[in-house]
Amino acid sequence: MAEVSLTAKYSGDNWIATGAFSPATIHLSYFHKGQSNVSVGVEFESRMGETATTLGYQVDVPQANLTFRGSLDTNWRVAAVMEKKLQPIPFTFLLSGVLDHNKSKFLAGFGLMIG
């Protein structure tokens, strides 16, 4: 089944806004790079009667080789990830957590990324 959609992108020096529209879906997003180490974004999606909005952030701490990312959405789901580059070896250590208030569920994890 084929579907026709209209997409658009508009950007400035430190921000990007996008949109996609089709008969069944609306998707809008905005990303803004604040200072050199802070970025925020918001995303709105409506598909077949289900609607969700997500607010996300990223903070880089270059002196410590750390990156923090997080998000909160309208389904009361909170997520966060911490990445620590282990210099001089080519590994990145990750810690993550997701708290879903609607399902009363908490997930946590860790990982090691090579490269």
DODOVO-961247 format. One record per atom (N, C-alpha, C): atom name; x, y, z. Coordinates in nm, 3 decimals. Layout:
! residues N
+-------+---------+---------+---------+
: bavex :    east :   north :      up :
+-------+---------+---------+---------+
:    CA :       X :       Y :       Z :
...
+-------+---------+---------+---------+
//
This chain:
! residues 115
+-------+---------+---------+---------+
: bavex :    east :   north :      up :
+-------+---------+---------+---------+
:     N :   0.085 :  -0.117 :   0.000 :
:    CA :   0.000 :   0.000 :   0.000 :
:     C :   0.089 :   0.124 :   0.000 :
:     N :   0.068 :   0.212 :  -0.092 :
:    CA :   0.148 :   0.334 :  -0.103 :
:     C :   0.079 :   0.448 :  -0.031 :
:     N :   0.161 :   0.537 :   0.021 :
:    CA :   0.108 :   0.654 :   0.092 :
:     C :   0.189 :   0.776 :   0.049 :
:     N :   0.122 :   0.884 :   0.023 :
:    CA :   0.186 :   1.008 :  -0.016 :
:     C :   0.205 :   1.094 :   0.107 :
:     N :   0.322 :   1.155 :   0.119 :
:    CA :   0.347 :   1.243 :   0.233 :
:     C :   0.418 :   1.368 :   0.185 :
:     N :   0.408 :   1.471 :   0.266 :
:    CA :   0.474 :   1.599 :   0.242 :
:     C :   0.572 :   1.620 :   0.356 :
:     N :   0.696 :   1.650 :   0.323 :
:    CA :   0.797 :   1.675 :   0.426 :
:     C :   0.859 :   1.812 :   0.406 :
:     N :   0.907 :   1.868 :   0.515 :
:    CA :   0.971 :   1.999 :   0.510 :
:     C :   1.081 :   2.006 :   0.614 :
:     N :   1.184 :   2.084 :   0.584 :
:    CA :   1.294 :   2.106 :   0.677 :
:     C :   1.334 :   2.253 :   0.666 :
:     N :   1.351 :   2.315 :   0.779 :
:    CA :   1.393 :   2.455 :   0.784 :
:     C :   1.500 :   2.464 :   0.891 :
:     N :   1.612 :   2.529 :   0.863 :
:    CA :   1.720 :   2.531 :   0.961 :
:     C :   1.789 :   2.665 :   0.964 :
:     N :   1.853 :   2.691 :   1.077 :
:    CA :   1.935 :   2.809 :   1.098 :
:     C :   2.074 :   2.765 :   1.137 :
:     N :   2.149 :   2.856 :   1.196 :
:    CA :   2.286 :   2.824 :   1.235 :
:     C :   2.293 :   2.719 :   1.345 :
:     N :   2.202 :   2.724 :   1.441 :
:    CA :   2.208 :   2.632 :   1.555 :
:     C :   2.075 :   2.563 :   1.584 :
:     N :   1.987 :   2.553 :   1.485 :
:    CA :   1.860 :   2.486 :   1.506 :
:     C :   1.808 :   2.425 :   1.376 :
:     N :   1.721 :   2.325 :   1.390 :
:    CA :   1.659 :   2.258 :   1.277 :
:     C :   1.513 :   2.230 :   1.314 :
:     N :   1.422 :   2.261 :   1.225 :
:    CA :   1.280 :   2.228 :   1.241 :
:     C :   1.238 :   2.142 :   1.122 :
:     N :   1.168 :   2.033 :   1.149 :
:    CA :   1.123 :   1.945 :   1.042 :
:     C :   0.975 :   1.911 :   1.061 :
:     N :   0.913 :   1.871 :   0.955 :
:    CA :   0.774 :   1.828 :   0.960 :
:     C :   0.746 :   1.727 :   0.851 :
:     N :   0.660 :   1.634 :   0.881 :
:    CA :   0.615 :   1.534 :   0.783 :
:     C :   0.465 :   1.517 :   0.802 :
:     N :   0.393 :   1.524 :   0.692 :
:    CA :   0.248 :   1.517 :   0.696 :
:     C :   0.200 :   1.414 :   0.594 :
:     N :   0.109 :   1.329 :   0.636 :
:    CA :   0.046 :   1.233 :   0.548 :
:     C :  -0.099 :   1.216 :   0.597 :
:     N :  -0.183 :   1.145 :   0.523 :
:    CA :  -0.321 :   1.128 :   0.569 :
:     C :  -0.334 :   1.062 :   0.706 :
:     N :  -0.237 :   0.978 :   0.744 :
:    CA :  -0.248 :   0.906 :   0.872 :
:     C :  -0.153 :   0.957 :   0.979 :
:     N :  -0.055 :   1.040 :   0.944 :
:    CA :   0.050 :   1.076 :   1.039 :
:     C :   0.087 :   1.223 :   1.029 :
:     N :   0.115 :   1.280 :   1.146 :
:    CA :   0.177 :   1.412 :   1.154 :
:     C :   0.300 :   1.396 :   1.243 :
:     N :   0.414 :   1.444 :   1.196 :
:    CA :   0.537 :   1.435 :   1.274 :
:     C :   0.608 :   1.569 :   1.265 :
:     N :   0.630 :   1.634 :   1.379 :
:    CA :   0.699 :   1.762 :   1.386 :
:     C :   0.816 :   1.750 :   1.483 :
:     N :   0.927 :   1.815 :   1.453 :
:    CA :   1.040 :   1.812 :   1.546 :
:     C :   1.116 :   1.943 :   1.539 :
:     N :   1.180 :   1.974 :   1.651 :
:    CA :   1.263 :   2.094 :   1.661 :
:     C :   1.385 :   2.059 :   1.745 :
:     N :   1.503 :   2.092 :   1.696 :
:    CA :   1.628 :   2.065 :   1.765 :
:     C :   1.705 :   2.196 :   1.774 :
:     N :   1.757 :   2.225 :   1.892 :
:    CA :   1.831 :   2.349 :   1.912 :
:     C :   1.961 :   2.320 :   1.984 :
:     N :   2.071 :   2.364 :   1.926 :
:    CA :   2.203 :   2.351 :   1.990 :
:     C :   2.227 :   2.480 :   2.065 :
:     N :   2.227 :   2.471 :   2.197 :
:    CA :   2.247 :   2.589 :   2.281 :
:     C :   2.393 :   2.629 :   2.282 :
:     N :   2.450 :   2.626 :   2.399 :
:    CA :   2.593 :   2.653 :   2.410 :
:     C :   2.669 :   2.539 :   2.344 :
:     N :   2.798 :   2.542 :   2.351 :
:    CA :   2.878 :   2.440 :   2.283 :
:     C :   2.854 :   2.300 :   2.336 :
:     N :   2.800 :   2.286 :   2.456 :
:    CA :   2.785 :   2.153 :   2.515 :
:     C :   2.642 :   2.116 :   2.552 :
:     N :   2.542 :   2.197 :   2.517 :
:    CA :   2.403 :   2.170 :   2.554 :
:     C :   2.315 :   2.171 :   2.430 :
:     N :   2.231 :   2.068 :   2.415 :
:    CA :   2.136 :   2.059 :   2.305 :
:     C :   2.002 :   2.015 :   2.360 :
:     N :   1.894 :   2.066 :   2.302 :
:    CA :   1.759 :   2.026 :   2.341 :
:     C :   1.676 :   2.002 :   2.215 :
:     N :   1.575 :   1.921 :   2.229 :
:    CA :   1.487 :   1.894 :   2.117 :
:     C :   1.349 :   1.856 :   2.164 :
:     N :   1.252 :   1.875 :   2.077 :
:    CA :   1.115 :   1.836 :   2.107 :
:     C :   1.058 :   1.770 :   1.982 :
:     N :   0.976 :   1.669 :   2.003 :
:    CA :   0.918 :   1.594 :   1.893 :
:     C :   0.771 :   1.570 :   1.921 :
:     N :   0.687 :   1.592 :   1.819 :
:    CA :   0.544 :   1.567 :   1.830 :
:     C :   0.507 :   1.468 :   1.720 :
:     N :   0.434 :   1.362 :   1.757 :
:    CA :   0.391 :   1.265 :   1.658 :
:     C :   0.248 :   1.222 :   1.687 :
:     N :   0.168 :   1.224 :   1.584 :
:    CA :   0.029 :   1.178 :   1.593 :
:     C :   0.006 :   1.079 :   1.481 :
:     N :  -0.030 :   0.957 :   1.520 :
:    CA :  -0.050 :   0.849 :   1.423 :
:     C :  -0.172 :   0.768 :   1.460 :
:     N :  -0.268 :   0.763 :   1.372 :
:    CA :  -0.388 :   0.680 :   1.389 :
:     C :  -0.455 :   0.702 :   1.525 :
:     N :  -0.465 :   0.825 :   1.567 :
:    CA :  -0.532 :   0.857 :   1.693 :
:     C :  -0.444 :   0.855 :   1.815 :
:     N :  -0.322 :   0.805 :   1.806 :
:    CA :  -0.228 :   0.807 :   1.918 :
:     C :  -0.136 :   0.927 :   1.903 :
:     N :  -0.123 :   1.004 :   2.009 :
:    CA :  -0.041 :   1.125 :   2.004 :
:     C :   0.061 :   1.120 :   2.117 :
:     N :   0.184 :   1.160 :   2.085 :
:    CA :   0.290 :   1.165 :   2.187 :
:     C :   0.382 :   1.283 :   2.157 :
:     N :   0.428 :   1.345 :   2.263 :
:    CA :   0.526 :   1.453 :   2.254 :
:     C :   0.643 :   1.416 :   2.344 :
:     N :   0.764 :   1.435 :   2.295 :
:    CA :   0.884 :   1.400 :   2.370 :
:     C :   0.976 :   1.521 :   2.376 :
:     N :   1.029 :   1.547 :   2.494 :
:    CA :   1.128 :   1.651 :   2.516 :
:     C :   1.259 :   1.582 :   2.554 :
:     N :   1.367 :   1.617 :   2.485 :
:    CA :   1.495 :   1.553 :   2.512 :
:     C :   1.606 :   1.654 :   2.527 :
:     N :   1.715 :   1.610 :   2.589 :
:    CA :   1.831 :   1.698 :   2.608 :
:     C :   1.959 :   1.616 :   2.596 :
:     N :   2.068 :   1.686 :   2.571 :
:    CA :   2.201 :   1.626 :   2.572 :
:     C :   2.298 :   1.727 :   2.629 :
:     N :   2.380 :   1.682 :   2.723 :
:    CA :   2.483 :   1.766 :   2.782 :
:     C :   2.617 :   1.694 :   2.766 :
:     N :   2.711 :   1.760 :   2.705 :
:    CA :   2.846 :   1.706 :   2.689 :
:     C :   2.939 :   1.771 :   2.790 :
:     N :   3.023 :   1.690 :   2.854 :
:    CA :   3.125 :   1.739 :   2.946 :
:     C :   3.259 :   1.693 :   2.890 :
:     N :   3.317 :   1.771 :   2.797 :
:    CA :   3.436 :   1.724 :   2.727 :
:     C :   3.557 :   1.703 :   2.818 :
:     N :   3.569 :   1.780 :   2.926 :
:    CA :   3.683 :   1.764 :   3.015 :
:     C :   3.685 :   1.626 :   3.079 :
:     N :   3.567 :   1.567 :   3.100 :
:    CA :   3.557 :   1.436 :   3.163 :
:     C :   3.522 :   1.325 :   3.064 :
:     N :   3.515 :   1.358 :   2.934 :
:    CA :   3.474 :   1.261 :   2.831 :
:     C :   3.339 :   1.199 :   2.863 :
:     N :   3.243 :   1.280 :   2.910 :
:    CA :   3.110 :   1.234 :   2.949 :
:     C :   3.003 :   1.297 :   2.861 :
:     N :   2.898 :   1.220 :   2.836 :
:    CA :   2.779 :   1.271 :   2.768 :
:     C :   2.657 :   1.222 :   2.845 :
:     N :   2.566 :   1.313 :   2.876 :
:    CA :   2.440 :   1.280 :   2.941 :
:     C :   2.327 :   1.307 :   2.841 :
:     N :   2.234 :   1.212 :   2.829 :
:    CA :   2.116 :   1.230 :   2.745 :
:     C :   1.994 :   1.191 :   2.826 :
:     N :   1.884 :   1.260 :   2.801 :
:    CA :   1.762 :   1.226 :   2.871 :
:     C :   1.640 :   1.267 :   2.792 :
:     N :   1.526 :   1.209 :   2.828 :
:    CA :   1.401 :   1.244 :   2.763 :
:     C :   1.283 :   1.222 :   2.858 :
:     N :   1.177 :   1.294 :   2.828 :
:    CA :   1.050 :   1.284 :   2.901 :
:     C :   0.941 :   1.295 :   2.797 :
:     N :   0.842 :   1.205 :   2.802 :
:    CA :   0.735 :   1.215 :   2.703 :
:     C :   0.598 :   1.222 :   2.771 :
:     N :   0.497 :   1.244 :   2.690 :
:    CA :   0.362 :   1.264 :   2.743 :
:     C :   0.298 :   1.134 :   2.790 :
:     N :   0.363 :   1.021 :   2.770 :
:    CA :   0.317 :   0.894 :   2.826 :
:     C :   0.381 :   0.868 :   2.963 :
:     N :   0.441 :   0.971 :   3.022 :
:    CA :   0.507 :   0.967 :   3.153 :
:     C :   0.620 :   0.866 :   3.156 :
:     N :   0.696 :   0.866 :   3.050 :
:    CA :   0.814 :   0.781 :   3.043 :
:     C :   0.937 :   0.870 :   3.049 :
:     N :   1.025 :   0.841 :   3.145 :
:    CA :   1.148 :   0.918 :   3.165 :
:     C :   1.265 :   0.825 :   3.136 :
:     N :   1.359 :   0.872 :   3.054 :
:    CA :   1.474 :   0.790 :   3.017 :
:     C :   1.601 :   0.873 :   3.028 :
:     N :   1.712 :   0.807 :   3.062 :
:    CA :   1.841 :   0.876 :   3.073 :
:     C :   1.953 :   0.779 :   3.039 :
:     N :   2.058 :   0.835 :   2.979 :
:    CA :   2.178 :   0.757 :   2.943 :
:     C :   2.300 :   0.840 :   2.978 :
:     N :   2.400 :   0.775 :   3.036 :
:    CA :   2.528 :   0.838 :   3.060 :
:     C :   2.634 :   0.759 :   2.983 :
:     N :   2.715 :   0.829 :   2.904 :
:    CA :   2.823 :   0.766 :   2.829 :
:     C :   2.957 :   0.822 :   2.877 :
:     N :   3.049 :   0.735 :   2.908 :
:    CA :   3.182 :   0.774 :   2.953 :
:     C :   3.284 :   0.710 :   2.860 :
:     N :   3.359 :   0.792 :   2.787 :
:    CA :   3.464 :   0.741 :   2.700 :
:     C :   3.584 :   0.706 :   2.786 :
:     N :   3.634 :   0.585 :   2.770 :
:    CA :   3.747 :   0.537 :   2.849 :
:     C :   3.874 :   0.555 :   2.768 :
:     N :   3.933 :   0.671 :   2.777 :
:    CA :   4.053 :   0.704 :   2.701 :
:     C :   4.176 :   0.648 :   2.773 :
:     N :   4.277 :   0.600 :   2.709 :
:    CA :   4.307 :   0.598 :   2.567 :
:     C :   4.256 :   0.473 :   2.496 :
:     N :   4.193 :   0.379 :   2.567 :
:    CA :   4.143 :   0.259 :   2.499 :
:     C :   4.012 :   0.296 :   2.427 :
:     N :   3.979 :   0.228 :   2.318 :
:    CA :   3.862 :   0.267 :   2.238 :
:     C :   3.732 :   0.206 :   2.290 :
:     N :   3.699 :   0.228 :   2.416 :
:    CA :   3.576 :   0.177 :   2.475 :
:     C :   3.494 :   0.292 :   2.531 :
:     N :   3.363 :   0.274 :   2.531 :
:    CA :   3.272 :   0.368 :   2.594 :
:     C :   3.183 :   0.289 :   2.690 :
:     N :   3.177 :   0.333 :   2.815 :
:    CA :   3.094 :   0.270 :   2.917 :
:     C :   2.960 :   0.343 :   2.920 :
:     N :   2.850 :   0.266 :   2.924 :
:    CA :   2.716 :   0.324 :   2.922 :
:     C :   2.635 :   0.279 :   3.042 :
:     N :   2.563 :   0.371 :   3.102 :
:    CA :   2.463 :   0.342 :   3.205 :
:     C :   2.331 :   0.400 :   3.156 :
:     N :   2.222 :   0.325 :   3.172 :
:    CA :   2.093 :   0.376 :   3.126 :
:     C :   1.983 :   0.337 :   3.223 :
:     N :   1.877 :   0.414 :   3.219 :
:    CA :   1.760 :   0.385 :   3.301 :
:     C :   1.635 :   0.441 :   3.234 :
:     N :   1.524 :   0.366 :   3.250 :
:    CA :   1.395 :   0.408 :   3.197 :
:     C :   1.292 :   0.386 :   3.306 :
:     N :   1.214 :   0.488 :   3.334 :
:    CA :   1.106 :   0.481 :   3.432 :
:     C :   0.975 :   0.508 :   3.360 :
:     N :   0.888 :   0.408 :   3.357 :
:    CA :   0.757 :   0.421 :   3.292 :
:     C :   0.652 :   0.429 :   3.402 :
:     N :   0.601 :   0.550 :   3.426 :
:    CA :   0.506 :   0.570 :   3.534 :
:     C :   0.372 :   0.501 :   3.508 :
:     N :   0.327 :   0.497 :   3.384 :
:    CA :   0.198 :   0.433 :   3.353 :
:     C :   0.200 :   0.284 :   3.382 :
:     N :   0.310 :   0.219 :   3.354 :
:    CA :   0.321 :   0.074 :   3.375 :
:     C :   0.385 :   0.039 :   3.508 :
:     N :   0.424 :   0.140 :   3.587 :
:    CA :   0.494 :   0.118 :   3.714 :
:     C :   0.613 :   0.025 :   3.694 :
:     N :   0.696 :   0.061 :   3.598 :
:    CA :   0.808 :  -0.025 :   3.561 :
:     C :   0.936 :   0.058 :   3.554 :
:     N :   1.046 :   0.000 :   3.604 :
:    CA :   1.177 :   0.064 :   3.596 :
:     C :   1.275 :  -0.035 :   3.533 :
:     N :   1.348 :   0.012 :   3.435 :
:    CA :   1.450 :  -0.069 :   3.369 :
:     C :   1.584 :   0.001 :   3.382 :
:     N :   1.688 :  -0.074 :   3.406 :
:    CA :   1.824 :  -0.019 :   3.416 :
:     C :   1.917 :  -0.111 :   3.339 :
:     N :   2.023 :  -0.052 :   3.288 :
:    CA :   2.118 :  -0.132 :   3.213 :
:     C :   2.253 :  -0.068 :   3.206 :
:     N :   2.349 :  -0.147 :   3.163 :
:    CA :   2.484 :  -0.096 :   3.142 :
:     C :   2.540 :  -0.166 :   3.020 :
:     N :   2.642 :  -0.105 :   2.961 :
:    CA :   2.700 :  -0.164 :   2.843 :
:     C :   2.840 :  -0.114 :   2.820 :
:     N :   2.909 :  -0.178 :   2.730 :
:    CA :   3.043 :  -0.142 :   2.689 :
:     C :   3.044 :  -0.141 :   2.536 :
:     N :   3.069 :  -0.024 :   2.480 :
:    CA :   3.069 :  -0.008 :   2.336 :
:     C :   3.215 :  -0.004 :   2.288 :
:     N :   3.244 :  -0.080 :   2.186 :
:    CA :   3.379 :  -0.085 :   2.132 :
:     C :   3.385 :   0.005 :   2.008 :
:     N :   3.484 :   0.092 :   2.006 :
:    CA :   3.502 :   0.178 :   1.888 :
:     C :   3.486 :   0.323 :   1.917 :
+-------+---------+---------+---------+
//
